[in-house]
């Protein structure tokens, strides 16, 4: 399928139509003063995600969401350590 070249004014006027055409697989080149400046192309189709791909590969401890020990909690809540100059 060859490129369709449209000038900028025409592209602005018919943008919705050009986007629909690009979504169907056409490539549209947008030119300014006869010089190609941009290309309107369809997006790549993303594969549909299938849940459950990590079963048997990831283990989460039973106490994952248990409260942190006091010393570790204090370390997270203290002021950040600034690098010395």
Secondary structure by P-SEA (a helix, b strand, c coil): cbbbbbcaaaaaacaaaaaaaaaabbbbbbbccccccbbbbbcccccccccccccccccccccccccccaaaaaaaacccccccc
